[in-house]
Amino acid sequence: MDNVSLVKLAIEARKNAYTPYSEYKVGAALLTKDGEVIKGCNIENASYGATNCAERTAFFKAVSEGKHDFEKIAIVGGKASETDEFSDYAYPCGICRQVMREFCSSSFEIVVAKSINDIKSFTLEEILPNGFGPENLE
């Protein structure tokens, strides 16, 4: 699947975000190596520590359904008033990067977009150099 198509699915996923506190809505579309897309959105909570990011929502949904082989993820986010074009890129937070590190290779692709015409792509190694992973515990 090309990045534009995946970004469109992330924009679609963002519509389900629950953000009554920050009003910053994020959507993610996670592509498995067998071509399936699992969408996620951020879900806030009055107890801020219980909030879950869109990326982790997508990963946890996928893993809970027995999927463990991932190709790439697209992420979009912005103020609630923004719909298809965003004022900035929504990069994954540190916790989400660590979850990606748990399940993905260093070449896993992270796609961020301001719109379907303004897309950037990075590898996991580029955004989390020298990451700590399962092999460090062996």
Secondary structure by P-SEA (a helix, b strand, c coil): ccaaaaaaaaaaaacccccccccbbbbbbbbcccbbbbbbbbbbcccccccccaaaaaaaaaaaaccccccbbbbbbccccccccccccccccaaaaaaaaacccccbbbbbbccccbbbbbcccccccccccccccc
